[in-house]
Every structure is written in structure tokens, then in C-alpha cells.
């Protein structure tokens, strides 16, 4: 079986960039990929629930195939996490590590502005920090350390820090 990681945090907190830097060879199961398929301007509760179920099923499939996999999801509330842990556990007892994105308030505001998202202070406030009792082997807090002068002008993405530009703390 492969290695299993969860990377969580509000939209615009740096999850995708962190995954590209820290886990470039992993298969990524991203909630947003399923939510992009919702073709209404206003998400319904049913559509959101369906995207969660599709994400869970894709995670289970990736785990079952033995891949190294990262789940990229907001998972702000603890109540939403068990369905994904259980999906993994239905195929393996491999440990699950969870990484919680915690950018500074200034970086978070800049990341959201770059993605044309509204300010997200309330989303960061809703984040319930996970712990090992939820079924995780380890819980890590990740703070991007962004040095804008280090980003090449012709970078293919908005921010391309190296993994050395993250502070990672295990709880």
C-alpha cells in the first residue's frame, strides 16, 4: 500500500502549491475538481454533498490501487473528516498524516486576492484543528514562508516556493 496524506485548509490557503512542492509524485484527489463540475452559479446542499461523496470514492479508489495519495480538501470542520478516514480504513491500516495550512493573515489575504476570492478570515476562524484521536498518525501545521523576490518573473504559477520555504510543525 502507498502513503496517505491529507492536506486541509480554506480555499486560497496554499494547499495546491504545498502539495506540488512536498508531494510531487503523489496522486492528488482534490475536492475542487469535483466541485468544478457543478454547473449552477449557486451550489445546492445536494450538489455539495455529492461532490464530497465523489471525492471520498476517488480517495478510496486511489488507496485501493496502492498509490501514494494526497487528499486535498478544506475539511474545516472535524465532523466532515471521518468519512474520508473511514474510506481509507476500508482498504488499509496504513497511517494517515494530515497537514493543516496556516498562512499568515497577510499571505492568506494575498493568496485569496490572487485567486480572485473574497477575504476569508471567517473561513480560517472556522477551522477546527485536527488531532490524532480522529485517526491520524501525525498532525502537522504548515506555514508558507513567501519571499516574493525569490519568485522568477516568468514563473508558470503565481507562487512557486520550494519546500524549504515552509515551516512545518508537528503537533
Secondary structure, 3 states (H helix, E strand, C coil): CCCEEEEECCCCCCHHHHHHHHCCCCEEEEHHHHHCCCCCCCCCHHHHHHHHHHHHHHHHHHHHCCCCEEEEECCCCHHHCHHHHHHHHCCCCCCEEEEEECCCHHHHHHHHHHCCCCCCHHHHHHCCCCCHHHCCCEEEEEEECCCHHHCCCCCCCCCCCCHHHEEEEEC
